[in-house]
Amino acid sequence: MINLPIYENLTSDSFLEYSFLRWVLTPAVRFDVINFVKEQEEVGLNERNYRIDYAIFGEGIKLAVELDGFEFHGSRQAFSYDRLRQNDLQAAGWTILRFSYDSIRNETERCVAQLQSILAQDSRLKEFIITQVAS
């Protein structure tokens, strides 16, 4: 059986989420990582409920990948909420990695490297990292 690419096996609710799957996650890791990725993971903390765009679960790390579109995160209220939300998640043991669409499209290699550097810190997830071969 031939596996489809990661971005065709995980769901995306927006073009920003699709962009992350297509241009960051897919070139960063092998296909098998999808067994440890949960889309729109719901997390209840301190009587608050949060939805994480993509949660990646390792042995010693819970990684929350947050994708920030300016449309939904560009107001003062959203900016403040995002900080409080991130603090709650971090206090509960989550590692947060945030990307914007501009970063994904204009700094793609850097985004891939940032994701891989976090995954490399986990004994399970580091096994999925794709190492780039110099040409």
N, C-alpha and C positions, 0 to 999 in steps of 0.2 A: 504494500500500500504506500502510495506517495503522499507525503504530508503537504498540505498547502502551507504557504508562508504564515508566520505568526499573525500578521495583520489581517489575514483572512480567517483565522480561527478564534480570535478574541473579538468581542463586540466593542463598538465605539458609538457613543451617543452624539458625537459632533465631529466636524472636520478636524478640530484641534486634537481630539483623542485619536482619530485615525492617523493623523500626522505623526503623533508620538509612536504609535504602533508600527507604522510603515518606515519612518526614517530614523528612529532612535532604538526602539526595542528590537526590531527584527535584525538589524546589523550588529547589535551588541551581544546577542545571546543565541544559543542553539534552540531549536524548536521545542525540545523537551521541557524547557522552563515553564511552558504554559500550565503544567501541572501544579505550579506554585504561584500562579497569578490569578487574582480574583478581580473581576471588573465590578466597579460600583460597590465596593465592600462597605457594608453598614457597620458602624462602630458606635456603641453607646458608651458615653463617658460622663460621669457627674450629672446625670439627668439630662444630658444633651445627646442628640443623635447626629452623627456626621456620616457623610458618604465620601469615601476615598475613591478617586478616579480609578487607580490601579494599585492594589495591594499586592506586594510580592513577599511571600513568607519563606524565610530561610530557617536554619537551625537556631541561630542566635540573633536574627534580625527580623523586624517587621518593617518593611519599607513601604511608605505611602508616597506614590507618585501623584503629584498634583499638577494639573494643567490649567494655567491661568489665562483665560481670554480677557482682553481688556473690557469687552462688553459687559461682563458679569463681575469683574474685579476692579473696575476703574473709578468707583466712587469712594469718597472718604469713609462712608459707612462700611462698604465691602472691604476696604483696605484694613480697617480696624478689626472687623470680624475675622478676616483671614489670619491675622496675627494671633488673636485669642484662640482661635480654632487650632492653629499650629502649636501653640503652647500647650493646650490640652492634650493633643496627640503626643507631643514629645514627652510630656510628663507621664503619659501612660506607656512609654517605652517604644514609641514609633520613631523611625528615622524618616525625615521628610525630604523629598527631592522635588523641586518645583521647576516647571518649564513653561515658557510662553511660546506662542506660535512663532514670533520673530526669532527667538532663540533656536527653536527647532529648525527653521528654514535657513537662517543666516549663520548659525554656529553649530551645524549638525554634528560635525566630528567632535566638537567640545562636549555637546550633550551626551553623545554616545560614550565618550571617555568618562564623564561624570557618573553616568549610570554604572558603567563597568567598575569604576573605583569603589562605589558603594557595595556592589555585588561581590567584589573581591574580598571584602571584609568578612564574608560569611562562608563557613566551611562547605555548606551544601551548594549555595548559589554560585560560588566561584568556579565550579565545575562546568557551568553552562556558558561561560564567557567565551566569545569568539575572539581569538587573537588574530590580529591583522598581520598578514605576511607582506613584507616589503617587496615592491616590484622593481 
